[in-house]
Amino acid sequence: MIGCAQFAVCLANDDSRELGISDNARPGHQIIHAYCDLPAEPTLGLGVLDVHTDFVEPPELVQAWILYAANVFGGPERLQIMPDCGLRTGSWRPLPQAHQHGRRGYGSPAPHWSL
């Protein structure tokens, strides 16, 4: 993990569907703490869709996941928001509303938005 430039994770399937950006509200996202302080300062490819269910994530929930990750990583600059971790098995669903919510919610330049 020393020279890795990016970690791609999709934690939507492990996390709560409740809103909130505290550690208690985001139990499925705790693993990202392990990536934020690595020497190479990798970016986090954050997958925001649960590809294992037919649940459609509301924009406010995706916003909470993005804001939580931005807070853990010290800002949005080291985030790359993606539909999932890259191991897609289902259909692709873009979330432009969630991206807009994420941009407004953090109040900083938008991270690298991948659709």
N, C-alpha and C positions, 0 to 999 in steps of 0.2 A: 504493500500500500504506500510505500515511500514515494515512488515516482508517478503515481496515478494522477492524472489531470482532472478526471471526472468520475463520479460515482452516480449511476442511474438506479434509482429505487422507486418502487411503486408501493406505497404503504396504505393506499386507500382501502384495500381489502382487509387490512389488519386494524384499522383505526375506528374510532367511534363515529357515528353519524350525527352526534351532537355538535352544536356550534361552540366555539371558544378557541382561544389561542394560548391557554396556559398548559403547563406540563400535564396537569391532571386531565384536561380536556382532550389532549392528543396522545393517548397511551400508545397508539400504534406507530407514532413518529419518533419515539425516544431514541431509536438507533442512530438517527442522524447526528446526535451529539458526538458520536465516535468519529465522524468524518470532518467536523468543522475545524479542528485544531491540528490537523496533520501538517507536516512540514511543507509539503508542496501546495498547500492551500487549494485543494481541488474544488471545482464547481460541483454542485449537486444537481443532477438531472432528476427532477421531482415529478414522478408520474402521478396524475391527479384523477384517474378513472379506475374504478374497480372493474376489471375485465372478467371477473369470475361470476358476476351477477348481472341481472337486467336492471338493477337500480340505477336511476339517472340522478347523478349528483347535482343538487341545487347549487347555483353559483355562490351562495353564501357559505356553503360548506367547503367548496373548492377554495374560496377566498381564505377561510380559516386555516386550511392546510398550507397555503402559500405564505400567509402572514406568519404562521408559526415557524416555518422553515426560514423565512427571512430574519426573524428575530434570533433564532439559534445561530445562523451564519453571520450575524452582524449587519444585515442589509441584503437587498435583492441582487447586488452585483454578482454574487457567486451562485446564483440560481439559474437554472434553465428549466422552464416549465414545459412538461411534455404530457401527452395524453396518458402514457403509461411508461413502464420501464424499458420498453423496446421488445418485449417478448409477447407481442400481441397474439391473441387467439380469436378475438371477436371482431365485430365491425368497428370502424373508426368513427368517433363522434366528436367533432370539434366543439369547444366551449367558449365562443367569443364573449358571452356575457360574463363568465367567470374571470376571464382575462381582464376585462374592463374593471370588474370589482377589485381584483388584485392590484391593479395599477392605482386605483383611487384609494384603497385602504391603507397602503403603505406610505403614500405621499412622497415617494422618491422616484428617480428614473426607473422605468420598467426593466425588469430582468429580461434576459433573452427569451422571448416567447416563441416556442416551437409548436407549430400546428401542422 
